[in-house]
C-alpha cells in the first residue's frame, strides 16, 4: 500500500513540476489560400481558421459581429493587405495582438496591373476600383515564390509564440518547400503544351500564376458583376473572340457572369472556370498545392480540348 502511495505522490509531483500544457496558438487568416499555407506550417499541431466563407469576395466582405470578435481575439492574424481586404484596416486598428499584411513582407515578388489591362472594359471601368492600372495586383498567393515567403514568416512567428513546437513548424516548412519544388515541376510539364494558346478571363486574377508558368491571357472582360454592359461593349468583346477563333473564356466560381452566355453564343468558344481562392479546399498540409494544381489542370484541360 505504501508503495502505491509513493508512486501516486511521485506522479503528482511530476505533474506539478511539468505544469499546465501551453495553450494552443490560435491562427486566423483572412482568405482560404493563406489558411492553406498556414495549415501546411501547423500540420500536426493545430488547424488555422479562416475569416471569409467560401464564395465571399475579399474585396468587399461585410464583417459580422462574430467576425470582429474573432479578429480581435486570435493570437496571430494574416491577411494580404489593404489592396485586397479593404474591409479589414478599420477593424485591425483596435487589435493589440500581432497581425501581418503579407504584401509587405520582405522578399515578396509583387506585380502591378498593366496600363492597358482595362482597355476592353471601358463602360464598366468606373465601377471597378480594385484593379486600376498601376495599382498592386494583390492576388500574390498564386506565386509559389510568394507562398514560400509567407510560409517562412508563419513558421517564424509560430516558433516564437509556441517554442515547444518550434522544431515541428520548421520541419513542416521544409516539407512544404520540398512539395512546392515537386509541384513546380509537375505544373511546368502540364502547362508546357498550352504555352502561347490564347484564352480570356473575366477577372484579372491570374497574372502571378501565368508569370510563373509562361502563360498570358489574350484579354480581360473585367465587367463588374452588378453592371450590365451595353450592346456596343458586348459587340466589341465578341469581335475580339471572333478574331481569335477557338478559345476558352474563364470565369471564377461561384457565379458565372450574366454576360458569359451572350458573349460566346454561336462562337467556337468554351466557357470554363478557374478558382483562384480554392474556397472549398480542405485545410490540410497539401491544400495549397491542390489549389495550384487544379488551376493548372483546369486551364490546360480546356485549352487542350479545343
N, C-alpha and C positions, 0 to 999 in steps of 0.2 A: 504493500500500500504506500509505504514511504517512498519507494522507487517511482511509482506512478505520480506521486505528488511532486517529486523532484523534476520529473520530465515536464509536468504541467507548468511549474514555476519557470523552468528554462525556456519553454515555448513562449510564455507571456513576456518574459524579459527580452527575448529576441525580437518579438513583435514591437515592443516599446522602443527598442534601440533602432529598429529599421524605420519606425514612424509611419505615418499615413502615406499612401501612394500619391505621387504628384497628379494633380488634376489634368485631364486631357486638354490639350491646347485646341481651342475652337477656331477653325479657319472658315472664313466666308469669302466667296468670290462673287463678283457682280454677274458674270456670264458663264455659261457652260464650258467653253474652251479653257478658261482659267481654272475652273473646278477640275477639269480632267488633268491638267498639268499638276495641280496640287495633289490630286488623287495618286498620281504616279509617285510623287515625293513622299506622301504619307502612307503609302501602301504597307499594310500590316500593322499600322499604328492607329489610324483614325480615318474617317471619311469626311472630307470637307463638304461644307454646304454651299449652295448657290442661291443667289438672290432672285434672279429672273426665272419665271417658269417657262417651259417650252412654248415657243411661238411668240413670246413677248419681244418687242423691239427695244434694243438697248438705247436707241436714240431718244425715245420719248416715253419710257415706262413711268407709270404713276405708282408711287410708293404707297403701300398700305401702312396703317399704324404699326402692325406687327413687323413689317419690314424695317421701319425706322428703329424700333426697339432692338431688332437683331443687329442692325448696322452699328448701333451704339454700344452693344454689349460684347461682341465677339473679340477674341484676343488678337487675331490678325485678319486684316481685310485687304483684298487685292482687287483692283479694278483697272480698266485700260487707261482712263483719264478723261478729262473734260471734253476732249474731241469725240468721245464715244458716248459715255453715260452723262449727258448734260443734266440729268435729274439728281445726281449724287452730291456735287460740291456743297450745296446748301445744307444737306444733312450731315456731311462729314465735318463741317465747321464746328459742330458740337461734340465731336468724337475725341476722346482723350487717349485711346489706345492706338497702336500703330496701324496705319493704312498706307498702302503702296500703290501709286499710279504707275503701272509698268511701262507706260510710254516714256517715262522719264528715267528709266534705268540706264546706267552706262553700258555701252555695248549693243544697244538695240539698233537694228538696221531699219530706219524709218523711210517711208515714201510719202510723197505729196501728190495730190491729184493733178493731172496734166492740164495745161491751159485749154486744150481742145476737148476735154472729157465730156463736156455737155453740149457740144455743137449740134447734137441731134435731138435735143430736148428743149429747144428754146421756149416753147409755150409753157412748159411746166417748171422751168428753171427757177422762177421766182418763188415757188412753193418748196423747193428742195434746198435747204440750207446746210445739209450735212456734208455734202461733197463739193463745196465750192472750189474752183480751180486755185491751186496754190495752198489749199488747206491740208492738214495732216490726214493721211489715209490711216485711220485707226484700226483697220482690220488686220492688225500686225501679228496676231496669233497664227495666221496661215503661213507664216515663215518658220520653218523648223529652226533656223538660226535664232530667231527671237524666242521660240519656245525653250530653247536651251538656256538662254539668259534668264528668262522668267523662273524656270525650274531651279537654277542655281541660287537665285535670290531667295526663293521659298525655302530651299534646303538650309541656307544660312540662317534665315530668320527662325525657322523651326528648331534648328540645333541650339540656338541661343536661348529660345524660350523653353525648350524641353531637352536639357543636356543628357538625360537618361537614355534618350532615343537618338542622340546625335549620330551615332555610328550607323543606325538604320537609315536615317534620312540621307546620309552621304552615299551609302550603298545603293539606295533606291535611285539617287541622282545618277550614279554611274550606270546603272541598268537602263535608265531612261535614255541616256546618251547613246548607249550601245544599240538600243532598239531603234532610235532615230536614224542611226547610221544604216541599219538594215532597211528601214522604211525608205530612206532616201534612194537607195539602190533599186528597190522594187518600183518606186514611182518613176524614176528615170527610165527604167526599162519599159514600164507600162505605157508611158506617155510619149516615148520616142517616135512611135508610128503616127502620131497625130500632130506633130510639130508642123506649124505652117498652115494647118487647116483652119479656115475662118469659122468663127462662131460669134454669137451675140449674147449679151447678158442684159437683163433688165436693171440690175443693181451693180454698181461698180464696187464689188467687194472682194475680188479675187486677184488683184494685182500682185500681192505678195506671193501667192501660190504660183501664179503664172511666171513671175520673175525667177522663182526657184527652179522651174522645170521647162523653161524655154518656150512658153506659150504666150499668146497675145490675142485678146478678143478683138473682133473687127469693128464692133460698135456697141454703144451703151444706150439702151432705151430707158433712160432714167426718169421715168414719169412717176411722180408721187402717187401713191395708191388712192388718195382722195381726190385727185384731179382727173377729170375726163378730158383728154386731149381733143383738139379739133380735127376736122376731116383733113385739113391741109397737112397737119403734123403726121397723121396716120399714113397718108399717101406718101409722104417723104420717106418714112421708115420702110414702107412696103417697097418703095423703089430701091432702097439700099439692099433689101433682101433679094430682090429680083436680079440685081447686079451680080450678087454672089452665087446664086443658084442653090444647089443642095447645101444645106447648113443646119445647124442647131441653134435654137434660141432657149437660153436657160433662165428660169426664174428661181426664186428661193421659196422653200416651204415656210409657213403652212399655206399661204394663199398664192394662187396664180393670178397675175394682174388681169383685170377685166379686158384689157386691150389685146391680150395674147391671141385668142382665137380669131378675132377680126384681122389681126395683123398678118397671120400666116395663111389665111383661108385661100385655097387654090394654089399655094406655092409649095415647092418641094422642100419644105422646112419641117423639122421635127421640134416639138416642144418637150423640154425636159427640165429637171431640177438639179440644182447644186446647193447643198446645205452647208453654209459657212459656219453655222453655230453648233450643229450636231445636238440639237436640243434634247433628243430622247436617248442619247448615248449613255449607257450606264457609267457611273463614276467609279471606274476601275483603273488599275495601273496602265492598262493598254488603251484606254478610251481615247486619248488624244491621237494616237496613231490610227485608230479606227476611223476617226473623222476625216483625216487627211487621205487615208487610203480609199475611203468611199468617194470622196471628192474626185480623186484621180480616176477611179473606175467608172463613175457616172459620166464624167466628161469624156473620157476615151470611148466608153461604150456607145454613146450617142454618135460621136463623130465617125466611129468605125462602121456604124450601121448604115451610113448614107450610101 
